[in-house]
Amino acid sequence: MTADGVYKCIQAYATQAGIDVLGFGVHSLRATAATNALQHQADIAKVQEWLWHASISTTRLYDRRRARPEESPTFRVTY
């Protein structure tokens, strides 16, 4: 399956679940999972390994704990 195929599957499932898909995709799910792990005291080095980042500075970009959550596409999810 291609990266585009995965993206289209995520978009289709989100639409079926009634989630506003504007800005919602695989990357936002990945960022949300990383932030969630960090919020629950996961070691950033382990998250780096899990995300396959060569540099920890890249992993720090995923750390949205201090950012404004309302700017995240996943913040706008309504159920």
mmCIF file of the N, C-alpha and C atoms, coordinates in Angstrom:
data_MODEL
# 
_entry.id   MODEL 
# 
loop_
_atom_site.group_PDB 
_atom_site.id 
_atom_site.type_symbol 
_atom_site.label_atom_id 
_atom_site.label_alt_id 
_atom_site.label_comp_id 
_atom_site.label_asym_id 
_atom_site.label_entity_id 
_atom_site.label_seq_id 
_atom_site.pdbx_PDB_ins_code 
_atom_site.Cartn_x 
_atom_site.Cartn_y 
_atom_site.Cartn_z 
_atom_site.occupancy 
_atom_site.B_iso_or_equiv 
_atom_site.pdbx_formal_charge 
_atom_site.auth_seq_id 
_atom_site.auth_comp_id 
_atom_site.auth_asym_id 
_atom_site.auth_atom_id 
_atom_site.pdbx_PDB_model_num 
ATOM 1   N N  . MET A 1 1  ? 0.839   -1.161 0.000  1.00 0.00 ? 1  MET A N  1 
ATOM 2   C CA . MET A 1 1  ? 0.000   0.000  0.000  1.00 0.00 ? 1  MET A CA 1 
ATOM 3   C C  . MET A 1 1  ? 0.895   1.238  0.000  1.00 0.00 ? 1  MET A C  1 
ATOM 4   N N  . THR A 1 2  ? 0.529   2.204  -0.783 1.00 0.00 ? 2  THR A N  1 
ATOM 5   C CA . THR A 1 2  ? 1.311   3.435  -0.858 1.00 0.00 ? 2  THR A CA 1 
ATOM 6   C C  . THR A 1 2  ? 0.957   4.375  0.294  1.00 0.00 ? 2  THR A C  1 
ATOM 7   N N  . ALA A 1 3  ? 1.788   5.383  0.485  1.00 0.00 ? 3  ALA A N  1 
ATOM 8   C CA . ALA A 1 3  ? 1.507   6.391  1.512  1.00 0.00 ? 3  ALA A CA 1 
ATOM 9   C C  . ALA A 1 3  ? 0.193   7.105  1.209  1.00 0.00 ? 3  ALA A C  1 
ATOM 10  N N  . ASP A 1 4  ? -0.063  7.359  -0.072 1.00 0.00 ? 4  ASP A N  1 
ATOM 11  C CA . ASP A 1 4  ? -1.312  8.008  -0.468 1.00 0.00 ? 4  ASP A CA 1 
ATOM 12  C C  . ASP A 1 4  ? -2.506  7.102  -0.169 1.00 0.00 ? 4  ASP A C  1 
ATOM 13  N N  . GLY A 1 5  ? -2.338  5.805  -0.341 1.00 0.00 ? 5  GLY A N  1 
ATOM 14  C CA . GLY A 1 5  ? -3.402  4.853  -0.038 1.00 0.00 ? 5  GLY A CA 1 
ATOM 15  C C  . GLY A 1 5  ? -3.745  4.847  1.449  1.00 0.00 ? 5  GLY A C  1 
ATOM 16  N N  . VAL A 1 6  ? -2.728  4.913  2.294  1.00 0.00 ? 6  VAL A N  1 
ATOM 17  C CA . VAL A 1 6  ? -2.945  4.964  3.744  1.00 0.00 ? 6  VAL A CA 1 
ATOM 18  C C  . VAL A 1 6  ? -3.696  6.245  4.092  1.00 0.00 ? 6  VAL A C  1 
ATOM 19  N N  . TYR A 1 7  ? -3.255  7.356  3.513  1.00 0.00 ? 7  TYR A N  1 
ATOM 20  C CA . TYR A 1 7  ? -3.903  8.648  3.763  1.00 0.00 ? 7  TYR A CA 1 
ATOM 21  C C  . TYR A 1 7  ? -5.377  8.591  3.364  1.00 0.00 ? 7  TYR A C  1 
ATOM 22  N N  . LYS A 1 8  ? -5.670  8.023  2.207  1.00 0.00 ? 8  LYS A N  1 
ATOM 23  C CA . LYS A 1 8  ? -7.059  7.936  1.740  1.00 0.00 ? 8  LYS A CA 1 
ATOM 24  C C  . LYS A 1 8  ? -7.903  7.043  2.647  1.00 0.00 ? 8  LYS A C  1 
ATOM 25  N N  . CYS A 1 9  ? -7.318  5.965  3.163  1.00 0.00 ? 9  CYS A N  1 
ATOM 26  C CA . CYS A 1 9  ? -8.043  5.095  4.106  1.00 0.00 ? 9  CYS A CA 1 
ATOM 27  C C  . CYS A 1 9  ? -8.379  5.850  5.387  1.00 0.00 ? 9  CYS A C  1 
ATOM 28  N N  . ILE A 1 10 ? -7.400  6.584  5.917  1.00 0.00 ? 10 ILE A N  1 
ATOM 29  C CA . ILE A 1 10 ? -7.621  7.363  7.142  1.00 0.00 ? 10 ILE A CA 1 
ATOM 30  C C  . ILE A 1 10 ? -8.719  8.397  6.905  1.00 0.00 ? 10 ILE A C  1 
ATOM 31  N N  . GLN A 1 11 ? -8.664  9.081  5.773  1.00 0.00 ? 11 GLN A N  1 
ATOM 32  C CA . GLN A 1 11 ? -9.676  10.083 5.443  1.00 0.00 ? 11 GLN A CA 1 
ATOM 33  C C  . GLN A 1 11 ? -11.064 9.438  5.333  1.00 0.00 ? 11 GLN A C  1 
ATOM 34  N N  . ALA A 1 12 ? -11.140 8.289  4.711  1.00 0.00 ? 12 ALA A N  1 
ATOM 35  C CA . ALA A 1 12 ? -12.427 7.605  4.548  1.00 0.00 ? 12 ALA A CA 1 
ATOM 36  C C  . ALA A 1 12 ? -13.000 7.173  5.899  1.00 0.00 ? 12 ALA A C  1 
ATOM 37  N N  . TYR A 1 13 ? -12.162 6.602  6.757  1.00 0.00 ? 13 TYR A N  1 
ATOM 38  C CA . TYR A 1 13 ? -12.637 6.185  8.084  1.00 0.00 ? 13 TYR A CA 1 
ATOM 39  C C  . TYR A 1 13 ? -13.056 7.386  8.927  1.00 0.00 ? 13 TYR A C  1 
ATOM 40  N N  . ALA A 1 14 ? -12.305 8.474  8.826  1.00 0.00 ? 14 ALA A N  1 
ATOM 41  C CA . ALA A 1 14 ? -12.661 9.683  9.570  1.00 0.00 ? 14 ALA A CA 1 
ATOM 42  C C  . ALA A 1 14 ? -14.011 10.215 9.099  1.00 0.00 ? 14 ALA A C  1 
ATOM 43  N N  . THR A 1 15 ? -14.222 10.215 7.806  1.00 0.00 ? 15 THR A N  1 
ATOM 44  C CA . THR A 1 15 ? -15.498 10.682 7.251  1.00 0.00 ? 15 THR A CA 1 
ATOM 45  C C  . THR A 1 15 ? -16.640 9.790  7.725  1.00 0.00 ? 15 THR A C  1 
ATOM 46  N N  . GLN A 1 16 ? -16.436 8.482  7.701  1.00 0.00 ? 16 GLN A N  1 
ATOM 47  C CA . GLN A 1 16 ? -17.467 7.545  8.156  1.00 0.00 ? 16 GLN A CA 1 
ATOM 48  C C  . GLN A 1 16 ? -17.782 7.746  9.640  1.00 0.00 ? 16 GLN A C  1 
ATOM 49  N N  . ALA A 1 17 ? -16.760 8.138  10.414 1.00 0.00 ? 17 ALA A N  1 
ATOM 50  C CA . ALA A 1 17 ? -16.952 8.344  11.847 1.00 0.00 ? 17 ALA A CA 1 
ATOM 51  C C  . ALA A 1 17 ? -17.521 9.731  12.155 1.00 0.00 ? 17 ALA A C  1 
ATOM 52  N N  . GLY A 1 18 ? -17.691 10.542 11.110 1.00 0.00 ? 18 GLY A N  1 
ATOM 53  C CA . GLY A 1 18 ? -18.250 11.873 11.307 1.00 0.00 ? 18 GLY A CA 1 
ATOM 54  C C  . GLY A 1 18 ? -17.237 12.892 11.803 1.00 0.00 ? 18 GLY A C  1 
ATOM 55  N N  . ILE A 1 19 ? -15.959 12.612 11.566 1.00 0.00 ? 19 ILE A N  1 
ATOM 56  C CA . ILE A 1 19 ? -14.897 13.522 11.982 1.00 0.00 ? 19 ILE A CA 1 
ATOM 57  C C  . ILE A 1 19 ? -14.636 14.504 10.849 1.00 0.00 ? 19 ILE A C  1 
ATOM 58  N N  . ASP A 1 20 ? -14.557 15.794 11.196 1.00 0.00 ? 20 ASP A N  1 
ATOM 59  C CA . ASP A 1 20 ? -14.210 16.821 10.211 1.00 0.00 ? 20 ASP A CA 1 
ATOM 60  C C  . ASP A 1 20 ? -12.784 16.542 9.747  1.00 0.00 ? 20 ASP A C  1 
ATOM 61  N N  . VAL A 1 21 ? -12.605 16.241 8.482  1.00 0.00 ? 21 VAL A N  1 
ATOM 62  C CA . VAL A 1 21 ? -11.309 15.790 7.987  1.00 0.00 ? 21 VAL A CA 1 
ATOM 63  C C  . VAL A 1 21 ? -10.392 16.925 7.549  1.00 0.00 ? 21 VAL A C  1 
ATOM 64  N N  . LEU A 1 22 ? -10.829 18.167 7.672  1.00 0.00 ? 22 LEU A N  1 
ATOM 65  C CA . LEU A 1 22 ? -9.976  19.292 7.304  1.00 0.00 ? 22 LEU A CA 1 
ATOM 66  C C  . LEU A 1 22 ? -8.725  19.298 8.172  1.00 0.00 ? 22 LEU A C  1 
ATOM 67  N N  . GLY A 1 23 ? -7.573  19.067 7.573  1.00 0.00 ? 23 GLY A N  1 
ATOM 68  C CA . GLY A 1 23 ? -6.317  19.040 8.300  1.00 0.00 ? 23 GLY A CA 1 
ATOM 69  C C  . GLY A 1 23 ? -6.054  17.753 9.060  1.00 0.00 ? 23 GLY A C  1 
ATOM 70  N N  . PHE A 1 24 ? -6.938  16.783 8.928  1.00 0.00 ? 24 PHE A N  1 
ATOM 71  C CA . PHE A 1 24 ? -6.817  15.517 9.657  1.00 0.00 ? 24 PHE A CA 1 
ATOM 72  C C  . PHE A 1 24 ? -6.194  14.484 8.742  1.00 0.00 ? 24 PHE A C  1 
ATOM 73  N N  . GLY A 1 25 ? -5.180  13.809 9.212  1.00 0.00 ? 25 GLY A N  1 
ATOM 74  C CA . GLY A 1 25 ? -4.544  12.785 8.396  1.00 0.00 ? 25 GLY A CA 1 
ATOM 75  C C  . GLY A 1 25 ? -3.565  11.961 9.200  1.00 0.00 ? 25 GLY A C  1 
ATOM 76  N N  . VAL A 1 26 ? -2.808  11.175 8.503  1.00 0.00 ? 26 VAL A N  1 
ATOM 77  C CA . VAL A 1 26 ? -1.852  10.267 9.130  1.00 0.00 ? 26 VAL A CA 1 
ATOM 78  C C  . VAL A 1 26 ? -0.829  11.050 9.957  1.00 0.00 ? 26 VAL A C  1 
ATOM 79  N N  . HIS A 1 27 ? -0.333  12.145 9.424  1.00 0.00 ? 27 HIS A N  1 
ATOM 80  C CA . HIS A 1 27 ? 0.681   12.906 10.132 1.00 0.00 ? 27 HIS A CA 1 
ATOM 81  C C  . HIS A 1 27 ? 0.133   13.507 11.422 1.00 0.00 ? 27 HIS A C  1 
ATOM 82  N N  . SER A 1 28 ? -1.095  14.001 11.394 1.00 0.00 ? 28 SER A N  1 
ATOM 83  C CA . SER A 1 28 ? -1.666  14.561 12.622 1.00 0.00 ? 28 SER A CA 1 
ATOM 84  C C  . SER A 1 28 ? -1.904  13.462 13.652 1.00 0.00 ? 28 SER A C  1 
ATOM 85  N N  . LEU A 1 29 ? -2.248  12.252 13.206 1.00 0.00 ? 29 LEU A N  1 
ATOM 86  C CA . LEU A 1 29 ? -2.402  11.133 14.140 1.00 0.00 ? 29 LEU A CA 1 
ATOM 87  C C  . LEU A 1 29 ? -1.057  10.760 14.759 1.00 0.00 ? 29 LEU A C  1 
ATOM 88  N N  . ARG A 1 30 ? -0.020  10.778 13.950 1.00 0.00 ? 30 ARG A N  1 
ATOM 89  C CA . ARG A 1 30 ? 1.334   10.477 14.424 1.00 0.00 ? 30 ARG A CA 1 
ATOM 90  C C  . ARG A 1 30 ? 1.773   11.508 15.455 1.00 0.00 ? 30 ARG A C  1 
ATOM 91  N N  . ALA A 1 31 ? 1.549   12.793 15.171 1.00 0.00 ? 31 ALA A N  1 
ATOM 92  C CA . ALA A 1 31 ? 1.917   13.861 16.097 1.00 0.00 ? 31 ALA A CA 1 
ATOM 93  C C  . ALA A 1 31 ? 1.118   13.751 17.391 1.00 0.00 ? 31 ALA A C  1 
ATOM 94  N N  . THR A 1 32 ? -0.161  13.423 17.277 1.00 0.00 ? 32 THR A N  1 
ATOM 95  C CA . THR A 1 32 ? -1.003  13.276 18.463 1.00 0.00 ? 32 THR A CA 1 
ATOM 96  C C  . THR A 1 32 ? -0.534  12.101 19.316 1.00 0.00 ? 32 THR A C  1 
ATOM 97  N N  . ALA A 1 33 ? -0.185  10.987 18.687 1.00 0.00 ? 33 ALA A N  1 
ATOM 98  C CA . ALA A 1 33 ? 0.299   9.821  19.423 1.00 0.00 ? 33 ALA A CA 1 
ATOM 99  C C  . ALA A 1 33 ? 1.607   10.143 20.144 1.00 0.00 ? 33 ALA A C  1 
ATOM 100 N N  . ALA A 1 34 ? 2.507   10.858 19.471 1.00 0.00 ? 34 ALA A N  1 
ATOM 101 C CA . ALA A 1 34 ? 3.785   11.224 20.096 1.00 0.00 ? 34 ALA A CA 1 
ATOM 102 C C  . ALA A 1 34 ? 3.554   12.157 21.280 1.00 0.00 ? 34 ALA A C  1 
ATOM 103 N N  . THR A 1 35 ? 2.713   13.167 21.091 1.00 0.00 ? 35 THR A N  1 
ATOM 104 C CA . THR A 1 35 ? 2.420   14.103 22.177 1.00 0.00 ? 35 THR A CA 1 
ATOM 105 C C  . THR A 1 35 ? 1.754   13.389 23.340 1.00 0.00 ? 35 THR A C  1 
ATOM 106 N N  . ASN A 1 36 ? 0.824   12.491 23.045 1.00 0.00 ? 36 ASN A N  1 
ATOM 107 C CA . ASN A 1 36 ? 0.143   11.738 24.092 1.00 0.00 ? 36 ASN A CA 1 
ATOM 108 C C  . ASN A 1 36 ? 1.145   10.901 24.896 1.00 0.00 ? 36 ASN A C  1 
ATOM 109 N N  . ALA A 1 37 ? 2.066   10.253 24.198 1.00 0.00 ? 37 ALA A N  1 
ATOM 110 C CA . ALA A 1 37 ? 3.080   9.455  24.888 1.00 0.00 ? 37 ALA A CA 1 
ATOM 111 C C  . ALA A 1 37 ? 3.935   10.342 25.791 1.00 0.00 ? 37 ALA A C  1 
ATOM 112 N N  . LEU A 1 38 ? 4.324   11.511 25.289 1.00 0.00 ? 38 LEU A N  1 
ATOM 113 C CA . LEU A 1 38 ? 5.141   12.424 26.085 1.00 0.00 ? 38 LEU A CA 1 
ATOM 114 C C  . LEU A 1 38 ? 4.357   12.971 27.276 1.00 0.00 ? 38 LEU A C  1 
ATOM 115 N N  . GLN A 1 39 ? 3.066   13.224 27.102 1.00 0.00 ? 39 GLN A N  1 
ATOM 116 C CA . GLN A 1 39 ? 2.233   13.696 28.208 1.00 0.00 ? 39 GLN A CA 1 
ATOM 117 C C  . GLN A 1 39 ? 2.118   12.653 29.307 1.00 0.00 ? 39 GLN A C  1 
ATOM 118 N N  . HIS A 1 40 ? 2.281   11.392 28.940 1.00 0.00 ? 40 HIS A N  1 
ATOM 119 C CA . HIS A 1 40 ? 2.181   10.308 29.912 1.00 0.00 ? 40 HIS A CA 1 
ATOM 120 C C  . HIS A 1 40 ? 3.563   9.808  30.334 1.00 0.00 ? 40 HIS A C  1 
ATOM 121 N N  . GLN A 1 41 ? 4.499   10.745 30.365 1.00 0.00 ? 41 GLN A N  1 
ATOM 122 C CA . GLN A 1 41 ? 5.852   10.539 30.874 1.00 0.00 ? 41 GLN A CA 1 
ATOM 123 C C  . GLN A 1 41 ? 6.701   9.535  30.086 1.00 0.00 ? 41 GLN A C  1 
ATOM 124 N N  . ALA A 1 42 ? 6.405   9.355  28.813 1.00 0.00 ? 42 ALA A N  1 
ATOM 125 C CA . ALA A 1 42 ? 7.289   8.520  27.992 1.00 0.00 ? 42 ALA A CA 1 
ATOM 126 C C  . ALA A 1 42 ? 8.612   9.260  27.806 1.00 0.00 ? 42 ALA A C  1 
ATOM 127 N N  . ASP A 1 43 ? 9.682   8.523  27.803 1.00 0.00 ? 43 ASP A N  1 
ATOM 128 C CA . ASP A 1 43 ? 11.003  9.095  27.582 1.00 0.00 ? 43 ASP A CA 1 
ATOM 129 C C  . ASP A 1 43 ? 11.093  9.568  26.141 1.00 0.00 ? 43 ASP A C  1 
ATOM 130 N N  . ILE A 1 44 ? 11.549  10.815 25.929 1.00 0.00 ? 44 ILE A N  1 
ATOM 131 C CA . ILE A 1 44 ? 11.600  11.364 24.577 1.00 0.00 ? 44 ILE A CA 1 
ATOM 132 C C  . ILE A 1 44 ? 12.529  10.551 23.670 1.00 0.00 ? 44 ILE A C  1 
ATOM 133 N N  . ALA A 1 45 ? 13.550  9.935  24.240 1.00 0.00 ? 45 ALA A N  1 
ATOM 134 C CA . ALA A 1 45 ? 14.444  9.082  23.445 1.00 0.00 ? 45 ALA A CA 1 
ATOM 135 C C  . ALA A 1 45 ? 13.703  7.850  22.927 1.00 0.00 ? 45 ALA A C  1 
ATOM 136 N N  . LYS A 1 46 ? 12.789  7.310  23.740 1.00 0.00 ? 46 LYS A N  1 
ATOM 137 C CA . LYS A 1 46 ? 11.985  6.161  23.300 1.00 0.00 ? 46 LYS A CA 1 
ATOM 138 C C  . LYS A 1 46 ? 11.005  6.582  22.210 1.00 0.00 ? 46 LYS A C  1 
ATOM 139 N N  . VAL A 1 47 ? 10.412  7.776  22.371 1.00 0.00 ? 47 VAL A N  1 
ATOM 140 C CA . VAL A 1 47 ? 9.501   8.275  21.348 1.00 0.00 ? 47 VAL A CA 1 
ATOM 141 C C  . VAL A 1 47 ? 10.271  8.517  20.048 1.00 0.00 ? 47 VAL A C  1 
ATOM 142 N N  . GLN A 1 48 ? 11.490  9.037  20.161 1.00 0.00 ? 48 GLN A N  1 
ATOM 143 C CA . GLN A 1 48 ? 12.344  9.236  18.991 1.00 0.00 ? 48 GLN A CA 1 
ATOM 144 C C  . GLN A 1 48 ? 12.573  7.915  18.263 1.00 0.00 ? 48 GLN A C  1 
ATOM 145 N N  . GLU A 1 49 ? 12.886  6.887  19.016 1.00 0.00 ? 49 GLU A N  1 
ATOM 146 C CA . GLU A 1 49 ? 13.115  5.558  18.434 1.00 0.00 ? 49 GLU A CA 1 
ATOM 147 C C  . GLU A 1 49 ? 11.843  5.030  17.777 1.00 0.00 ? 49 GLU A C  1 
ATOM 148 N N  . TRP A 1 50 ? 10.719  5.195  18.460 1.00 0.00 ? 50 TRP A N  1 
ATOM 149 C CA . TRP A 1 50 ? 9.421   4.732  17.969 1.00 0.00 ? 50 TRP A CA 1 
ATOM 150 C C  . TRP A 1 50 ? 9.044   5.420  16.654 1.00 0.00 ? 50 TRP A C  1 
ATOM 151 N N  . LEU A 1 51 ? 9.374   6.724  16.534 1.00 0.00 ? 51 LEU A N  1 
ATOM 152 C CA . LEU A 1 51 ? 9.042   7.478  15.321 1.00 0.00 ? 51 LEU A CA 1 
ATOM 153 C C  . LEU A 1 51 ? 10.106  7.340  14.237 1.00 0.00 ? 51 LEU A C  1 
ATOM 154 N N  . TRP A 1 52 ? 11.198  6.674  14.543 1.00 0.00 ? 52 TRP A N  1 
ATOM 155 C CA . TRP A 1 52 ? 12.312  6.472  13.617 1.00 0.00 ? 52 TRP A CA 1 
ATOM 156 C C  . TRP A 1 52 ? 12.956  7.799  13.213 1.00 0.00 ? 52 TRP A C  1 
ATOM 157 N N  . HIS A 1 53 ? 13.084  8.720  14.164 1.00 0.00 ? 53 HIS A N  1 
ATOM 158 C CA . HIS A 1 53 ? 13.755  9.987  13.890 1.00 0.00 ? 53 HIS A CA 1 
ATOM 159 C C  . HIS A 1 53 ? 15.251  9.827  14.107 1.00 0.00 ? 53 HIS A C  1 
ATOM 160 N N  . ALA A 1 54 ? 16.036  10.348 13.175 1.00 0.00 ? 54 ALA A N  1 
ATOM 161 C CA . ALA A 1 54 ? 17.489  10.296 13.311 1.00 0.00 ? 54 ALA A CA 1 
ATOM 162 C C  . ALA A 1 54 ? 17.972  11.268 14.384 1.00 0.00 ? 54 ALA A C  1 
ATOM 163 N N  . SER A 1 55 ? 17.259  12.380 14.547 1.00 0.00 ? 55 SER A N  1 
ATOM 164 C CA . SER A 1 55 ? 17.663  13.413 15.498 1.00 0.00 ? 55 SER A CA 1 
ATOM 165 C C  . SER A 1 55 ? 16.557  13.656 16.514 1.00 0.00 ? 55 SER A C  1 
ATOM 166 N N  . ILE A 1 56 ? 16.945  13.822 17.756 1.00 0.00 ? 56 ILE A N  1 
ATOM 167 C CA . ILE A 1 56 ? 15.954  14.100 18.803 1.00 0.00 ? 56 ILE A CA 1 
ATOM 168 C C  . ILE A 1 56 ? 15.316  15.469 18.605 1.00 0.00 ? 56 ILE A C  1 
ATOM 169 N N  . SER A 1 57 ? 16.011  16.366 17.895 1.00 0.00 ? 57 SER A N  1 
ATOM 170 C CA . SER A 1 57 ? 15.430  17.686 17.643 1.00 0.00 ? 57 SER A CA 1 
ATOM 171 C C  . SER A 1 57 ? 14.183  17.560 16.760 1.00 0.00 ? 57 SER A C  1 
ATOM 172 N N  . THR A 1 58 ? 14.151  16.580 15.897 1.00 0.00 ? 58 THR A N  1 
ATOM 173 C CA . THR A 1 58 ? 12.956  16.328 15.086 1.00 0.00 ? 58 THR A CA 1 
ATOM 174 C C  . THR A 1 58 ? 11.817  15.855 15.973 1.00 0.00 ? 58 THR A C  1 
ATOM 175 N N  . THR A 1 59 ? 12.125  14.994 16.918 1.00 0.00 ? 59 THR A N  1 
ATOM 176 C CA . THR A 1 59 ? 11.101  14.497 17.847 1.00 0.00 ? 59 THR A CA 1 
ATOM 177 C C  . THR A 1 59 ? 10.551  15.640 18.684 1.00 0.00 ? 59 THR A C  1 
ATOM 178 N N  . ARG A 1 60 ? 11.401  16.578 19.059 1.00 0.00 ? 60 ARG A N  1 
ATOM 179 C CA . ARG A 1 60 ? 10.932  17.724 19.844 1.00 0.00 ? 60 ARG A CA 1 
ATOM 180 C C  . ARG A 1 60 ? 9.893   18.537 19.080 1.00 0.00 ? 60 ARG A C  1 
ATOM 181 N N  . LEU A 1 61 ? 9.937   18.523 17.757 1.00 0.00 ? 61 LEU A N  1 
ATOM 182 C CA . LEU A 1 61 ? 8.931   19.234 16.960 1.00 0.00 ? 61 LEU A CA 1 
ATOM 183 C C  . LEU A 1 61 ? 7.543   18.637 17.163 1.00 0.00 ? 61 LEU A C  1 
ATOM 184 N N  . TYR A 1 62 ? 7.499   17.366 17.502 1.00 0.00 ? 62 TYR A N  1 
ATOM 185 C CA . TYR A 1 62 ? 6.225   16.680 17.736 1.00 0.00 ? 62 TYR A CA 1 
ATOM 186 C C  . TYR A 1 62 ? 5.683   16.941 19.140 1.00 0.00 ? 62 TYR A C  1 
ATOM 187 N N  . ASP A 1 63 ? 6.498   17.493 20.005 1.00 0.00 ? 63 ASP A N  1 
ATOM 188 C CA . ASP A 1 63 ? 6.087   17.731 21.385 1.00 0.00 ? 63 ASP A CA 1 
ATOM 189 C C  . ASP A 1 63 ? 5.223   18.983 21.439 1.00 0.00 ? 63 ASP A C  1 
ATOM 190 N N  . ARG A 1 64 ? 3.913   18.788 21.435 1.00 0.00 ? 64 ARG A N  1 
ATOM 191 C CA . ARG A 1 64 ? 2.960   19.892 21.412 1.00 0.00 ? 64 ARG A CA 1 
ATOM 192 C C  . ARG A 1 64 ? 2.400   20.207 22.801 1.00 0.00 ? 64 ARG A C  1 
ATOM 193 N N  . ARG A 1 65 ? 3.046   19.706 23.831 1.00 0.00 ? 65 ARG A N  1 
ATOM 194 C CA . ARG A 1 65 ? 2.506   19.920 25.176 1.00 0.00 ? 65 ARG A CA 1 
ATOM 195 C C  . ARG A 1 65 ? 2.483   21.393 25.557 1.00 0.00 ? 65 ARG A C  1 
ATOM 196 N N  . ARG A 1 66 ? 3.421   22.175 25.067 1.00 0.00 ? 66 ARG A N  1 
ATOM 197 C CA . ARG A 1 66 ? 3.473   23.588 25.421 1.00 0.00 ? 66 ARG A CA 1 
ATOM 198 C C  . ARG A 1 66 ? 2.845   24.463 24.338 1.00 0.00 ? 66 ARG A C  1 
ATOM 199 N N  . ALA A 1 67 ? 2.469   23.881 23.237 1.00 0.00 ? 67 ALA A N  1 
ATOM 200 C CA . ALA A 1 67 ? 1.862   24.633 22.137 1.00 0.00 ? 67 ALA A CA 1 
ATOM 201 C C  . ALA A 1 67 ? 0.378   24.840 22.404 1.00 0.00 ? 67 ALA A C  1 
ATOM 202 N N  . ARG A 1 68 ? -0.242  25.606 21.570 1.00 0.00 ? 68 ARG A N  1 
ATOM 203 C CA . ARG A 1 68 ? -1.671  25.855 21.691 1.00 0.00 ? 68 ARG A CA 1 
ATOM 204 C C  . ARG A 1 68 ? -2.423  24.684 21.067 1.00 0.00 ? 68 ARG A C  1 
ATOM 205 N N  . PRO A 1 69 ? -3.096  23.865 21.866 1.00 0.00 ? 69 PRO A N  1 
ATOM 206 C CA . PRO A 1 69 ? -3.761  22.682 21.329 1.00 0.00 ? 69 PRO A CA 1 
ATOM 207 C C  . PRO A 1 69 ? -4.852  23.019 20.323 1.00 0.00 ? 69 PRO A C  1 
ATOM 208 N N  . GLU A 1 70 ? -5.452  24.195 20.427 1.00 0.00 ? 70 GLU A N  1 
ATOM 209 C CA . GLU A 1 70 ? -6.519  24.544 19.487 1.00 0.00 ? 70 GLU A CA 1 
ATOM 210 C C  . GLU A 1 70 ? -6.008  24.738 18.061 1.00 0.00 ? 70 GLU A C  1 
ATOM 211 N N  . GLU A 1 71 ? -4.691  24.806 17.883 1.00 0.00 ? 71 GLU A N  1 
ATOM 212 C CA . GLU A 1 71 ? -4.122  24.919 16.548 1.00 0.00 ? 71 GLU A CA 1 
ATOM 213 C C  . GLU A 1 71 ? -3.894  23.556 15.900 1.00 0.00 ? 71 GLU A C  1 
ATOM 214 N N  . SER A 1 72 ? -4.045  22.497 16.649 1.00 0.00 ? 72 SER A N  1 
ATOM 215 C CA . SER A 1 72 ? -3.837  21.155 16.128 1.00 0.00 ? 72 SER A CA 1 
ATOM 216 C C  . SER A 1 72 ? -5.083  20.683 15.382 1.00 0.00 ? 72 SER A C  1 
ATOM 217 N N  . PRO A 1 73 ? -4.906  20.041 14.209 1.00 0.00 ? 73 PRO A N  1 
ATOM 218 C CA . PRO A 1 73 ? -6.071  19.514 13.486 1.00 0.00 ? 73 PRO A CA 1 
ATOM 219 C C  . PRO A 1 73 ? -6.867  18.520 14.320 1.00 0.00 ? 73 PRO A C  1 
ATOM 220 N N  . THR A 1 74 ? -6.202  17.774 15.189 1.00 0.00 ? 74 THR A N  1 
ATOM 221 C CA . THR A 1 74 ? -6.915  16.784 15.990 1.00 0.00 ? 74 THR A CA 1 
ATOM 222 C C  . THR A 1 74 ? -7.728  17.430 17.101 1.00 0.00 ? 74 THR A C  1 
ATOM 223 N N  . PHE A 1 75 ? -7.428  18.684 17.434 1.00 0.00 ? 75 PHE A N  1 
ATOM 224 C CA . PHE A 1 75 ? -8.208  19.383 18.462 1.00 0.00 ? 75 PHE A CA 1 
ATOM 225 C C  . PHE A 1 75 ? -9.638  19.641 17.964 1.00 0.00 ? 75 PHE A C  1 
ATOM 226 N N  . ARG A 1 76 ? -9.772  19.800 16.651 1.00 0.00 ? 76 ARG A N  1 
ATOM 227 C CA . ARG A 1 76 ? -11.070 20.139 16.067 1.00 0.00 ? 76 ARG A CA 1 
ATOM 228 C C  . ARG A 1 76 ? -11.970 18.932 15.858 1.00 0.00 ? 76 ARG A C  1 
ATOM 229 N N  . VAL A 1 77 ? -11.516 17.765 16.247 1.00 0.00 ? 77 VAL A N  1 
ATOM 230 C CA . VAL A 1 77 ? -12.334 16.571 16.065 1.00 0.00 ? 77 VAL A CA 1 
ATOM 231 C C  . VAL A 1 77 ? -13.589 16.672 16.948 1.00 0.00 ? 77 VAL A C  1 
ATOM 232 N N  . THR A 1 78 ? -14.735 16.462 16.327 1.00 0.00 ? 78 THR A N  1 
ATOM 233 C CA . THR A 1 78 ? -15.990 16.450 17.087 1.00 0.00 ? 78 THR A CA 1 
ATOM 234 C C  . THR A 1 78 ? -16.621 15.084 16.956 1.00 0.00 ? 78 THR A C  1 
ATOM 235 N N  . TYR A 1 79 ? -17.247 14.637 17.999 1.00 0.00 ? 79 TYR A N  1 
ATOM 236 C CA . TYR A 1 79 ? -17.842 13.308 18.011 1.00 0.00 ? 79 TYR A CA 1 
ATOM 237 C C  . TYR A 1 79 ? -19.362 13.421 18.084 1.00 0.00 ? 79 TYR A C  1 
# 
